[in-house]
Amino acid sequence: MELRGKNTTLCYIERDGQYLMLHRTKKSDDENHDKWIGIGGKFEAFESPYDCVLREVKEETGLTLTSLRYRGIVTFVSDQMPVAEYMHLFTSDAFTGEMISCDEGDLEWIPIEDLLKLPMWEGDKIFLDLLQTAEPFFSLKLVYEGEILREAWLNERKIL
């Protein structure tokens, strides 16, 4: 079987003008080490994007999402990865349950207006901005050399 790409999910859970963010600090070999990201992870066999994001959020936070909106797909291309990553991006504004500690880092509610001050991938800043717009669904392609964002394409239009 030829590997053509990997599928992941990422969800930004909102509460009172804040997003639940994960500061990735607990795994030394983590490609996201010391960066702040939303909640998500890799697909398991036969999962849909919805299956994956619901499972990952539950595993990493203890929360069960009761409202979910599929916002876009982000294609990551990097000279550090053998294949592209296709990240299915979601937002949620309703959940049940009690938060647990995460074995991948520290969970924290961050005011949306403060997000861009945090250490994160440059491309994440682009899609975080898109999440604040009325954009119904988008396709974003991000091309990296190491940690440097070299190109960005939004709905097939070059923006960087």
N, C-alpha and C positions, 0 to 999 in steps of 0.2 A: 504494500500500500504506500502510495506517495503522499507525503505530508505537504499540504498546500498552505496551511495557515492555522492559527489557533484562535478559538473563540473564547471570549471572556465577557463578563458583565460588570457594570459599575452603576451604583445607585447613590443619588444624593437625597438623603432623607431630611425633610424640612420640618422644623418646629419653631414657632414664634420668631420667624426671621433669621433662623440659624440653620446650618446644615450640620449633620452628624459626620464628623471627619475622623479618619484613622491616621494617626501619626505612626508610620511604619518604622519601628525601632527595634523589634525583638529578634529579627533574623538577619544575620550578618551577610548572607549570600543573596539577599533580597534586591532585585533590580530597582525597587522603590525605596530602598533604605533611607531613612531620615526625611522622606517626603510625606506630605499630607495628601491623602486621596480619599475618595468616597469609599463605599462599601461594595465589595464584589469579589469575583474570582473566576476560575476556569470552569468551563462546562464539564460535566460528567457525561458518560455514554447515554445517548438518547434523550438528553435534556433539550428543551426549548429555551430560548432566552428568558422567558418568564420563570420556568422551572428553576433555572440556574440562579437567577437573582434572588428569588424567594428563599432558596436553600442557603445561599451564601450569606444573606442578611441574617437569617436565623442563626446560622453557625457562628458568625463573627460578632453578633450583637445581642442575641437572645430575643430580638424583636420579630414579630410577625407583621408583615406589611398587609394593610387592609385596603390600600389605595395605591395604584401603580400606574405610571404613565411612561410609555416607551417614547423617548425623545429623539434618538438618533443612533447612527452607527459611526464609530470612529475607527479608521484604518490607520494602524501604526506601521511604518516601515522604518527599519533601522539597520545600519551597518553592523550592529551588535546582535541581531537576531537572524536566524536562518530562514524564517518565514514571516509573513505579515501577521499581525494580530488584529482581529476584528472585535472591537469592544462595543457591546450593545449597551447603550446609555439610557438610564431610567431616572425618574424622580418619583418621590413618594411624599405625601403629606399626611398620612394616617397609618397608625400602627397600634398594636397591642403588645403587652408583655413588659417584662423588666429587663433592663440592660445588664449584660454580663461582661466580664473582662474578656478581652480578645488576646489570643496567643500570638498575634502578628504585630501588635502595637497598642497604642493608647487611644481610646475613643474619647472624643470631646465635641461638645456643641460649640460651634464657632459662628459668630454673627456673619451673615453673608457679605456685608460690606468690608469685613476684615480678611476674607479668604485670600485675596491676592497678595497679602503681606506674608503669607506662609511659604516655606520652601516647598515648591512643587514643580512639576514639569511645565515648561513654557506652553506647550500645547493644551494642557489642562486649563490654563487661563482663557484660552479661546473658547473651549466648550462650556466652561462655567459662565462666561459672558452670554453665550447663546441660550443657556438655560434660563436666563433672566429676561429673554425676549419672548415674543409671541410666536417665534419660529415653530411651526407645527411638527416638523420632523426634518432632520438634516443628515447629510453625509459629509463627514469631515475626514480628510486624509492628511496625516502628519508625517513628515519625513525627517528623521533624525540622523545626525552623524555624532555618535557618542551621546552626550547629553545636550547637544546643540540642535535646536530646531532649525532646519534649513529651508523647508517648504511647508506651506499649508494650503490646502484646497478645500473650499466650502462649496458643496453642491456643484463640483466640477469647475469652479472658478478659482483661480489662483489668488490668494489673499496675502501670501508671504513668499 
